[in-house]
Amino acid sequence: MRHFGHIPSATRAGLFHREPAVFTADSPARTLAVALGATLYSPATRPRLAADVRKQAARGVVSMVLCLEDSISDADVEAGEDNLVRQFADLAAGTVTDADPATDPAADLPLLFIRVRDPHQITDLVARLGETVRLLSGFVLPKFTETRGQAFLEALVHAERTSGRRLFAMPVLESPDLLHLETRAETLAGIAAITDKYRDRVLALRLGVTDFCSAYGLRRSPDMTAYDVKIVAHVIADVVNVLGRSDGTGFTVTGPVWEYFRPGERMFKPQLRRSPFLEGSAEDLRTALIEHDLDGLLREIELDRANGLLGKTCIHPTHVVPVHALSVVSHEEWSDAQDILRPEQGGGGVLRSAYTNKMNEVKPHRAWAERTLLRAEVFGVAKEDVGFVDLLTAGLAG
């Protein structure tokens, strides 16, 4: 897998100063946590799920969650489990693709995760998947707290041992105890304790902002980001404060879902048009293939990164390319990060940016530079004259 791997190599070479690196499901956890990018959710009951997975992989999706929880009704859980077992068998056999049978049919699949409801589903599904468990990267754990999380993580460890397959957990932080002010600090401390105990198996933490809003009967409009809903913004800030630190104790925390999309899969107009959000941005992006209702998504992606989040939960394929295009490291960011991390700057000090537009202070900016270079490895570094519109256009055409 590689980000933007679905576009022709010649096009990729014209866009990137340094191209995105290749990674696999067996890459180090630190790499995979960044590489998740736009994680596309799909109900586990879809009858052509295997074909859908292949289709989205061909469009640049590198991580998917197959959901047995809120996206399906209670009455459909058993059917969803049965369907997952069948669809994984189809994926393993390569029966949904015309790929060369001499190649591994799993080689071009995204990182696949199953969102479960109960701990017993983890061990049961792994047993039922049999050898096809090799296609599975882990499980998404809903409404995660210290108390609930213990049973989920114990089940994950057991399933990992019995299957011989490395399996990751992605807890979803969406419990009312985390939202409510009087229980938030205690809940965060408990989550920090249990995730630290199972640190090697926790790939990333996901935010369930829709559940946060639900607790107060709220729903943001397409003109508003999660950060405009103050009660949600405060929770995000506290989660990053406790669980997203760059001192070695933190985890990758992913951005919340964007709920809005147009019917069908076409969100973009065929003609270029000016975007109110992109006007005057750091890269001076002048035009974009977007409609007005996408501006909120773009603004939220930028605010996600500014607030310490990386990647995003997505419920529609049209959201994937914008997330990935805005994840590419600009040449200016890469240049600054390289300067800050030069061995001769180990003692600290202040440097003028090679772009002569900012101060780079070595010690305070070091953690940012390290994070930026890791993102650059996974998403690549754009050429100096390449901006978001170029990446978006190439990603859509790919």
Contacts in CASP RR format, 6 or more apart in sequence:
PFRMAT RR
TARGET T0000
AUTHOR 0000-0000-0000
METHOD contacts of the structure
MODEL  1
MRHFGHIPSATRAGLFHREPAVFTADSPARTLAVALGATLYSPATRPRLA
ADVRKQAARGVVSMVLCLEDSISDADVEAGEDNLVRQFADLAAGTVTDAD
PATDPAADLPLLFIRVRDPHQITDLVARLGETVRLLSGFVLPKFTETRGQ
AFLEALVHAERTSGRRLFAMPVLESPDLLHLETRAETLAGIAAITDKYRD
RVLALRLGVTDFCSAYGLRRSPDMTAYDVKIVAHVIADVVNVLGRSDGTG
FTVTGPVWEYFRPGERMFKPQLRRSPFLEGSAEDLRTALIEHDLDGLLRE
IELDRANGLLGKTCIHPTHVVPVHALSVVSHEEWSDAQDILRPEQGGGGV
LRSAYTNKMNEVKPHRAWAERTLLRAEVFGVAKEDVGFVDLLTAGLAG
1 22 0 8 1.000
1 23 0 8 1.000
1 24 0 8 1.000
1 35 0 8 1.000
1 62 0 8 1.000
1 108 0 8 1.000
1 110 0 8 1.000
1 111 0 8 1.000
2 19 0 8 1.000
2 20 0 8 1.000
2 21 0 8 1.000
2 22 0 8 1.000
2 23 0 8 1.000
3 20 0 8 1.000
3 35 0 8 1.000
3 37 0 8 1.000
3 60 0 8 1.000
3 62 0 8 1.000
3 324 0 8 1.000
3 327 0 8 1.000
3 378 0 8 1.000
3 379 0 8 1.000
3 380 0 8 1.000
4 12 0 8 1.000
4 15 0 8 1.000
4 16 0 8 1.000
4 19 0 8 1.000
4 20 0 8 1.000
4 60 0 8 1.000
4 324 0 8 1.000
4 391 0 8 1.000
4 394 0 8 1.000
4 395 0 8 1.000
5 12 0 8 1.000
5 20 0 8 1.000
5 60 0 8 1.000
6 57 0 8 1.000
6 58 0 8 1.000
6 59 0 8 1.000
6 60 0 8 1.000
6 395 0 8 1.000
6 398 0 8 1.000
7 394 0 8 1.000
7 395 0 8 1.000
7 397 0 8 1.000
7 398 0 8 1.000
8 398 0 8 1.000
11 394 0 8 1.000
11 398 0 8 1.000
12 19 0 8 1.000
12 394 0 8 1.000
13 19 0 8 1.000
14 383 0 8 1.000
14 386 0 8 1.000
15 382 0 8 1.000
15 383 0 8 1.000
15 386 0 8 1.000
15 390 0 8 1.000
15 391 0 8 1.000
15 394 0 8 1.000
16 328 0 8 1.000
16 380 0 8 1.000
16 381 0 8 1.000
16 382 0 8 1.000
16 383 0 8 1.000
16 386 0 8 1.000
17 331 0 8 1.000
17 334 0 8 1.000
17 380 0 8 1.000
17 381 0 8 1.000
17 382 0 8 1.000
17 383 0 8 1.000
17 384 0 8 1.000
18 334 0 8 1.000
18 376 0 8 1.000
18 380 0 8 1.000
18 381 0 8 1.000
19 380 0 8 1.000
20 377 0 8 1.000
20 378 0 8 1.000
20 379 0 8 1.000
20 380 0 8 1.000
21 377 0 8 1.000
21 378 0 8 1.000
21 380 0 8 1.000
23 31 0 8 1.000
23 32 0 8 1.000
23 35 0 8 1.000
23 378 0 8 1.000
25 32 0 8 1.000
25 111 0 8 1.000
25 137 0 8 1.000
26 166 0 8 1.000
27 35 0 8 1.000
29 168 0 8 1.000
29 200 0 8 1.000
29 203 0 8 1.000
30 374 0 8 1.000
31 374 0 8 1.000
31 377 0 8 1.000
31 378 0 8 1.000
32 111 0 8 1.000
32 137 0 8 1.000
32 168 0 8 1.000
32 203 0 8 1.000
33 203 0 8 1.000
33 204 0 8 1.000
33 251 0 8 1.000
33 252 0 8 1.000
33 310 0 8 1.000
34 252 0 8 1.000
34 310 0 8 1.000
34 374 0 8 1.000
34 375 0 8 1.000
34 377 0 8 1.000
34 378 0 8 1.000
35 62 0 8 1.000
35 63 0 8 1.000
35 111 0 8 1.000
35 378 0 8 1.000
36 62 0 8 1.000
36 63 0 8 1.000
36 111 0 8 1.000
36 203 0 8 1.000
36 204 0 8 1.000
36 252 0 8 1.000
36 254 0 8 1.000
36 311 0 8 1.000
37 62 0 8 1.000
37 63 0 8 1.000
37 254 0 8 1.000
37 310 0 8 1.000
37 311 0 8 1.000
37 312 0 8 1.000
37 323 0 8 1.000
37 324 0 8 1.000
37 327 0 8 1.000
38 61 0 8 1.000
38 63 0 8 1.000
38 311 0 8 1.000
38 312 0 8 1.000
38 314 0 8 1.000
38 319 0 8 1.000
38 320 0 8 1.000
38 321 0 8 1.000
38 323 0 8 1.000
38 324 0 8 1.000
39 63 0 8 1.000
39 64 0 8 1.000
39 65 0 8 1.000
39 113 0 8 1.000
39 206 0 8 1.000
39 254 0 8 1.000
39 311 0 8 1.000
39 312 0 8 1.000
39 313 0 8 1.000
39 314 0 8 1.000
40 56 0 8 1.000
40 61 0 8 1.000
40 63 0 8 1.000
40 64 0 8 1.000
40 65 0 8 1.000
40 110 0 8 1.000
40 314 0 8 1.000
40 315 0 8 1.000
40 317 0 8 1.000
40 320 0 8 1.000
41 64 0 8 1.000
41 65 0 8 1.000
41 67 0 8 1.000
41 71 0 8 1.000
41 115 0 8 1.000
41 257 0 8 1.000
41 313 0 8 1.000
41 314 0 8 1.000
41 315 0 8 1.000
42 49 0 8 1.000
42 52 0 8 1.000
42 53 0 8 1.000
42 64 0 8 1.000
42 65 0 8 1.000
42 66 0 8 1.000
42 67 0 8 1.000
42 71 0 8 1.000
43 66 0 8 1.000
43 67 0 8 1.000
43 71 0 8 1.000
43 72 0 8 1.000
44 66 0 8 1.000
44 67 0 8 1.000
44 68 0 8 1.000
44 71 0 8 1.000
44 72 0 8 1.000
44 80 0 8 1.000
44 81 0 8 1.000
44 83 0 8 1.000
44 84 0 8 1.000
44 114 0 8 1.000
45 72 0 8 1.000
45 76 0 8 1.000
45 79 0 8 1.000
45 80 0 8 1.000
45 83 0 8 1.000
46 52 0 8 1.000
46 83 0 8 1.000
47 83 0 8 1.000
49 66 0 8 1.000
49 83 0 8 1.000
49 84 0 8 1.000
49 87 0 8 1.000
50 87 0 8 1.000
50 88 0 8 1.000
50 90 0 8 1.000
50 91 0 8 1.000
50 95 0 8 1.000
50 96 0 8 1.000
51 96 0 8 1.000
53 64 0 8 1.000
53 87 0 8 1.000
53 91 0 8 1.000
53 109 0 8 1.000
53 110 0 8 1.000
53 112 0 8 1.000
54 91 0 8 1.000
54 96 0 8 1.000
54 97 0 8 1.000
54 108 0 8 1.000
54 109 0 8 1.000
56 64 0 8 1.000
56 110 0 8 1.000
56 317 0 8 1.000
56 320 0 8 1.000
57 108 0 8 1.000
57 109 0 8 1.000
57 110 0 8 1.000
58 108 0 8 1.000
59 317 0 8 1.000
59 320 0 8 1.000
59 398 0 8 1.000
60 320 0 8 1.000
60 321 0 8 1.000
60 324 0 8 1.000
60 395 0 8 1.000
61 110 0 8 1.000
61 317 0 8 1.000
61 320 0 8 1.000
62 110 0 8 1.000
62 111 0 8 1.000
63 110 0 8 1.000
63 111 0 8 1.000
63 112 0 8 1.000
63 113 0 8 1.000
63 137 0 8 1.000
64 110 0 8 1.000
64 111 0 8 1.000
64 112 0 8 1.000
64 113 0 8 1.000
65 113 0 8 1.000
65 114 0 8 1.000
65 115 0 8 1.000
65 140 0 8 1.000
65 170 0 8 1.000
66 84 0 8 1.000
66 112 0 8 1.000
66 113 0 8 1.000
66 114 0 8 1.000
66 115 0 8 1.000
67 114 0 8 1.000
67 115 0 8 1.000
67 140 0 8 1.000
68 77 0 8 1.000
68 80 0 8 1.000
68 81 0 8 1.000
68 84 0 8 1.000
68 114 0 8 1.000
68 115 0 8 1.000
68 116 0 8 1.000
68 117 0 8 1.000
68 121 0 8 1.000
69 115 0 8 1.000
69 116 0 8 1.000
69 117 0 8 1.000
69 140 0 8 1.000
69 142 0 8 1.000
70 142 0 8 1.000
71 115 0 8 1.000
72 80 0 8 1.000
77 117 0 8 1.000
81 121 0 8 1.000
81 124 0 8 1.000
81 125 0 8 1.000
81 128 0 8 1.000
84 114 0 8 1.000
84 125 0 8 1.000
84 129 0 8 1.000
85 125 0 8 1.000
85 128 0 8 1.000
85 129 0 8 1.000
85 132 0 8 1.000
88 129 0 8 1.000
88 132 0 8 1.000
88 133 0 8 1.000
88 135 0 8 1.000
88 136 0 8 1.000
89 132 0 8 1.000
90 96 0 8 1.000
91 105 0 8 1.000
91 106 0 8 1.000
91 109 0 8 1.000
91 132 0 8 1.000
91 135 0 8 1.000
92 105 0 8 1.000
92 106 0 8 1.000
92 131 0 8 1.000
92 132 0 8 1.000
92 134 0 8 1.000
92 135 0 8 1.000
93 105 0 8 1.000
94 101 0 8 1.000
94 105 0 8 1.000
97 105 0 8 1.000
99 105 0 8 1.000
99 108 0 8 1.000
106 134 0 8 1.000
106 135 0 8 1.000
109 135 0 8 1.000
111 137 0 8 1.000
112 135 0 8 1.000
112 136 0 8 1.000
112 137 0 8 1.000
112 138 0 8 1.000
113 136 0 8 1.000
113 137 0 8 1.000
113 138 0 8 1.000
113 139 0 8 1.000
113 140 0 8 1.000
113 168 0 8 1.000
113 170 0 8 1.000
114 121 0 8 1.000
114 125 0 8 1.000
114 136 0 8 1.000
114 138 0 8 1.000
114 139 0 8 1.000
114 140 0 8 1.000
115 139 0 8 1.000
115 140 0 8 1.000
115 142 0 8 1.000
115 172 0 8 1.000
116 122 0 8 1.000
116 125 0 8 1.000
116 139 0 8 1.000
116 140 0 8 1.000
116 141 0 8 1.000
116 142 0 8 1.000
116 152 0 8 1.000
117 142 0 8 1.000
119 151 0 8 1.000
119 152 0 8 1.000
119 154 0 8 1.000
119 155 0 8 1.000
120 155 0 8 1.000
122 139 0 8 1.000
122 152 0 8 1.000
122 155 0 8 1.000
122 156 0 8 1.000
122 158 0 8 1.000
122 159 0 8 1.000
123 155 0 8 1.000
123 158 0 8 1.000
123 159 0 8 1.000
123 162 0 8 1.000
126 133 0 8 1.000
126 136 0 8 1.000
126 159 0 8 1.000
126 162 0 8 1.000
126 163 0 8 1.000
126 165 0 8 1.000
126 167 0 8 1.000
127 159 0 8 1.000
127 162 0 8 1.000
129 136 0 8 1.000
130 163 0 8 1.000
133 163 0 8 1.000
133 165 0 8 1.000
134 165 0 8 1.000
136 165 0 8 1.000
136 167 0 8 1.000
137 167 0 8 1.000
137 168 0 8 1.000
137 203 0 8 1.000
138 156 0 8 1.000
138 167 0 8 1.000
138 168 0 8 1.000
138 169 0 8 1.000
138 170 0 8 1.000
138 203 0 8 1.000
139 152 0 8 1.000
139 156 0 8 1.000
139 167 0 8 1.000
139 168 0 8 1.000
139 169 0 8 1.000
139 170 0 8 1.000
140 169 0 8 1.000
140 170 0 8 1.000
140 171 0 8 1.000
140 172 0 8 1.000
140 206 0 8 1.000
141 148 0 8 1.000
141 149 0 8 1.000
141 152 0 8 1.000
141 153 0 8 1.000
141 169 0 8 1.000
141 170 0 8 1.000
141 171 0 8 1.000
141 172 0 8 1.000
142 172 0 8 1.000
142 174 0 8 1.000
143 172 0 8 1.000
143 174 0 8 1.000
143 175 0 8 1.000
143 211 0 8 1.000
144 152 0 8 1.000
144 171 0 8 1.000
144 172 0 8 1.000
144 173 0 8 1.000
144 174 0 8 1.000
144 175 0 8 1.000
144 191 0 8 1.000
145 175 0 8 1.000
145 177 0 8 1.000
145 178 0 8 1.000
145 187 0 8 1.000
145 190 0 8 1.000
145 191 0 8 1.000
146 187 0 8 1.000
146 190 0 8 1.000
146 191 0 8 1.000
146 193 0 8 1.000
146 194 0 8 1.000
148 175 0 8 1.000
149 171 0 8 1.000
149 194 0 8 1.000
150 194 0 8 1.000
152 169 0 8 1.000
152 171 0 8 1.000
153 169 0 8 1.000
153 194 0 8 1.000
153 197 0 8 1.000
153 198 0 8 1.000
153 201 0 8 1.000
156 167 0 8 1.000
156 169 0 8 1.000
156 198 0 8 1.000
156 201 0 8 1.000
157 198 0 8 1.000
157 201 0 8 1.000
159 167 0 8 1.000
160 166 0 8 1.000
160 167 0 8 1.000
160 201 0 8 1.000
167 201 0 8 1.000
168 201 0 8 1.000
168 202 0 8 1.000
168 203 0 8 1.000
169 198 0 8 1.000
169 201 0 8 1.000
169 202 0 8 1.000
169 203 0 8 1.000
170 202 0 8 1.000
170 203 0 8 1.000
170 204 0 8 1.000
170 205 0 8 1.000
170 206 0 8 1.000
171 191 0 8 1.000
171 195 0 8 1.000
171 202 0 8 1.000
171 205 0 8 1.000
171 206 0 8 1.000
172 205 0 8 1.000
172 206 0 8 1.000
172 207 0 8 1.000
172 208 0 8 1.000
173 191 0 8 1.000
173 205 0 8 1.000
173 206 0 8 1.000
173 207 0 8 1.000
173 208 0 8 1.000
173 239 0 8 1.000
174 207 0 8 1.000
174 208 0 8 1.000
174 209 0 8 1.000
174 210 0 8 1.000
174 211 0 8 1.000
174 212 0 8 1.000
175 187 0 8 1.000
175 211 0 8 1.000
176 211 0 8 1.000
176 215 0 8 1.000
177 183 0 8 1.000
177 184 0 8 1.000
177 186 0 8 1.000
177 187 0 8 1.000
178 184 0 8 1.000
178 187 0 8 1.000
178 188 0 8 1.000
178 191 0 8 1.000
178 235 0 8 1.000
178 239 0 8 1.000
179 212 0 8 1.000
179 215 0 8 1.000
179 231 0 8 1.000
179 235 0 8 1.000
180 215 0 8 1.000
184 235 0 8 1.000
184 238 0 8 1.000
188 238 0 8 1.000
188 239 0 8 1.000
188 242 0 8 1.000
188 243 0 8 1.000
189 242 0 8 1.000
191 242 0 8 1.000
191 243 0 8 1.000
192 242 0 8 1.000
192 243 0 8 1.000
192 249 0 8 1.000
195 202 0 8 1.000
195 205 0 8 1.000
195 243 0 8 1.000
195 251 0 8 1.000
196 249 0 8 1.000
202 251 0 8 1.000
203 252 0 8 1.000
204 251 0 8 1.000
204 252 0 8 1.000
204 253 0 8 1.000
204 254 0 8 1.000
205 239 0 8 1.000
205 243 0 8 1.000
205 244 0 8 1.000
205 251 0 8 1.000
205 252 0 8 1.000
205 253 0 8 1.000
205 254 0 8 1.000
206 253 0 8 1.000
206 254 0 8 1.000
206 255 0 8 1.000
206 313 0 8 1.000
207 236 0 8 1.000
207 239 0 8 1.000
207 253 0 8 1.000
207 254 0 8 1.000
207 255 0 8 1.000
207 256 0 8 1.000
207 309 0 8 1.000
207 313 0 8 1.000
208 256 0 8 1.000
208 257 0 8 1.000
208 313 0 8 1.000
209 226 0 8 1.000
209 232 0 8 1.000
209 236 0 8 1.000
209 256 0 8 1.000
209 257 0 8 1.000
210 256 0 8 1.000
210 257 0 8 1.000
210 259 0 8 1.000
212 231 0 8 1.000
212 232 0 8 1.000
212 235 0 8 1.000
213 219 0 8 1.000
213 220 0 8 1.000
213 229 0 8 1.000
213 232 0 8 1.000
216 231 0 8 1.000
218 229 0 8 1.000
218 231 0 8 1.000
218 232 0 8 1.000
219 259 0 8 1.000
220 226 0 8 1.000
220 228 0 8 1.000
220 229 0 8 1.000
220 259 0 8 1.000
222 260 0 8 1.000
222 293 0 8 1.000
222 296 0 8 1.000
223 296 0 8 1.000
224 296 0 8 1.000
225 296 0 8 1.000
225 299 0 8 1.000
225 300 0 8 1.000
225 303 0 8 1.000
226 232 0 8 1.000
226 233 0 8 1.000
226 236 0 8 1.000
226 256 0 8 1.000
226 300 0 8 1.000
226 303 0 8 1.000
227 233 0 8 1.000
227 236 0 8 1.000
227 300 0 8 1.000
227 303 0 8 1.000
227 307 0 8 1.000
232 256 0 8 1.000
236 256 0 8 1.000
236 307 0 8 1.000
236 309 0 8 1.000
237 307 0 8 1.000
239 253 0 8 1.000
240 253 0 8 1.000
240 307 0 8 1.000
240 308 0 8 1.000
240 309 0 8 1.000
243 250 0 8 1.000
243 251 0 8 1.000
243 253 0 8 1.000
244 250 0 8 1.000
244 251 0 8 1.000
244 252 0 8 1.000
244 253 0 8 1.000
244 308 0 8 1.000
246 367 0 8 1.000
246 370 0 8 1.000
246 371 0 8 1.000
252 310 0 8 1.000
253 308 0 8 1.000
253 309 0 8 1.000
253 310 0 8 1.000
254 309 0 8 1.000
254 310 0 8 1.000
254 311 0 8 1.000
254 312 0 8 1.000
254 313 0 8 1.000
255 304 0 8 1.000
255 309 0 8 1.000
255 310 0 8 1.000
255 311 0 8 1.000
255 312 0 8 1.000
255 313 0 8 1.000
256 300 0 8 1.000
256 304 0 8 1.000
256 312 0 8 1.000
256 313 0 8 1.000
257 312 0 8 1.000
257 313 0 8 1.000
257 314 0 8 1.000
257 315 0 8 1.000
258 296 0 8 1.000
258 297 0 8 1.000
258 300 0 8 1.000
258 312 0 8 1.000
258 314 0 8 1.000
258 315 0 8 1.000
258 319 0 8 1.000
259 315 0 8 1.000
260 293 0 8 1.000
260 297 0 8 1.000
261 267 0 8 1.000
261 315 0 8 1.000
261 316 0 8 1.000
261 318 0 8 1.000
261 319 0 8 1.000
262 291 0 8 1.000
262 293 0 8 1.000
262 318 0 8 1.000
265 316 0 8 1.000
265 317 0 8 1.000
265 318 0 8 1.000
266 318 0 8 1.000
267 290 0 8 1.000
267 291 0 8 1.000
267 294 0 8 1.000
267 316 0 8 1.000
267 318 0 8 1.000
268 289 0 8 1.000
268 290 0 8 1.000
268 291 0 8 1.000
268 294 0 8 1.000
268 318 0 8 1.000
268 396 0 8 1.000
269 289 0 8 1.000
269 290 0 8 1.000
269 291 0 8 1.000
270 289 0 8 1.000
272 287 0 8 1.000
272 288 0 8 1.000
272 289 0 8 1.000
272 389 0 8 1.000
273 287 0 8 1.000
273 288 0 8 1.000
273 289 0 8 1.000
273 290 0 8 1.000
273 291 0 8 1.000
274 286 0 8 1.000
274 287 0 8 1.000
274 288 0 8 1.000
275 285 0 8 1.000
275 287 0 8 1.000
275 288 0 8 1.000
275 290 0 8 1.000
275 294 0 8 1.000
275 295 0 8 1.000
275 298 0 8 1.000
276 292 0 8 1.000
276 295 0 8 1.000
277 295 0 8 1.000
277 296 0 8 1.000
277 298 0 8 1.000
277 299 0 8 1.000
278 285 0 8 1.000
278 286 0 8 1.000
278 287 0 8 1.000
278 288 0 8 1.000
278 298 0 8 1.000
278 388 0 8 1.000
278 389 0 8 1.000
279 285 0 8 1.000
279 286 0 8 1.000
282 330 0 8 1.000
282 332 0 8 1.000
283 330 0 8 1.000
283 387 0 8 1.000
283 388 0 8 1.000
285 387 0 8 1.000
285 388 0 8 1.000
285 389 0 8 1.000
286 389 0 8 1.000
287 389 0 8 1.000
288 388 0 8 1.000
288 389 0 8 1.000
288 392 0 8 1.000
289 389 0 8 1.000
289 392 0 8 1.000
289 393 0 8 1.000
289 396 0 8 1.000
290 298 0 8 1.000
290 322 0 8 1.000
294 322 0 8 1.000
297 319 0 8 1.000
297 322 0 8 1.000
298 322 0 8 1.000
298 326 0 8 1.000
301 312 0 8 1.000
301 322 0 8 1.000
301 323 0 8 1.000
301 326 0 8 1.000
302 326 0 8 1.000
304 310 0 8 1.000
304 311 0 8 1.000
304 312 0 8 1.000
305 326 0 8 1.000
310 327 0 8 1.000
310 375 0 8 1.000
311 323 0 8 1.000
311 327 0 8 1.000
312 319 0 8 1.000
312 323 0 8 1.000
314 320 0 8 1.000
314 323 0 8 1.000
321 392 0 8 1.000
321 395 0 8 1.000
321 396 0 8 1.000
322 392 0 8 1.000
324 379 0 8 1.000
324 391 0 8 1.000
324 395 0 8 1.000
325 388 0 8 1.000
325 391 0 8 1.000
325 392 0 8 1.000
325 395 0 8 1.000
326 388 0 8 1.000
327 375 0 8 1.000
327 379 0 8 1.000
328 379 0 8 1.000
328 380 0 8 1.000
328 381 0 8 1.000
328 382 0 8 1.000
328 391 0 8 1.000
329 337 0 8 1.000
329 372 0 8 1.000
329 375 0 8 1.000
329 376 0 8 1.000
329 379 0 8 1.000
329 380 0 8 1.000
329 381 0 8 1.000
329 382 0 8 1.000
330 381 0 8 1.000
330 382 0 8 1.000
330 387 0 8 1.000
331 381 0 8 1.000
331 382 0 8 1.000
331 383 0 8 1.000
331 384 0 8 1.000
331 386 0 8 1.000
332 353 0 8 1.000
332 355 0 8 1.000
333 372 0 8 1.000
333 376 0 8 1.000
334 372 0 8 1.000
334 373 0 8 1.000
334 376 0 8 1.000
334 381 0 8 1.000
335 353 0 8 1.000
335 354 0 8 1.000
335 355 0 8 1.000
336 353 0 8 1.000
336 354 0 8 1.000
336 355 0 8 1.000
336 358 0 8 1.000
336 360 0 8 1.000
336 365 0 8 1.000
336 369 0 8 1.000
336 372 0 8 1.000
337 368 0 8 1.000
337 369 0 8 1.000
337 370 0 8 1.000
337 372 0 8 1.000
337 373 0 8 1.000
337 376 0 8 1.000
338 369 0 8 1.000
338 373 0 8 1.000
339 345 0 8 1.000
339 351 0 8 1.000
339 353 0 8 1.000
339 354 0 8 1.000
339 360 0 8 1.000
340 351 0 8 1.000
340 360 0 8 1.000
340 362 0 8 1.000
340 365 0 8 1.000
340 366 0 8 1.000
340 368 0 8 1.000
340 369 0 8 1.000
341 366 0 8 1.000
341 369 0 8 1.000
341 370 0 8 1.000
341 373 0 8 1.000
345 351 0 8 1.000
345 362 0 8 1.000
346 362 0 8 1.000
347 362 0 8 1.000
347 363 0 8 1.000
348 361 0 8 1.000
348 362 0 8 1.000
348 363 0 8 1.000
349 361 0 8 1.000
349 362 0 8 1.000
349 363 0 8 1.000
350 359 0 8 1.000
350 360 0 8 1.000
350 361 0 8 1.000
350 362 0 8 1.000
351 359 0 8 1.000
351 360 0 8 1.000
351 361 0 8 1.000
351 362 0 8 1.000
352 358 0 8 1.000
352 359 0 8 1.000
352 360 0 8 1.000
353 359 0 8 1.000
353 360 0 8 1.000
382 390 0 8 1.000
382 391 0 8 1.000
END
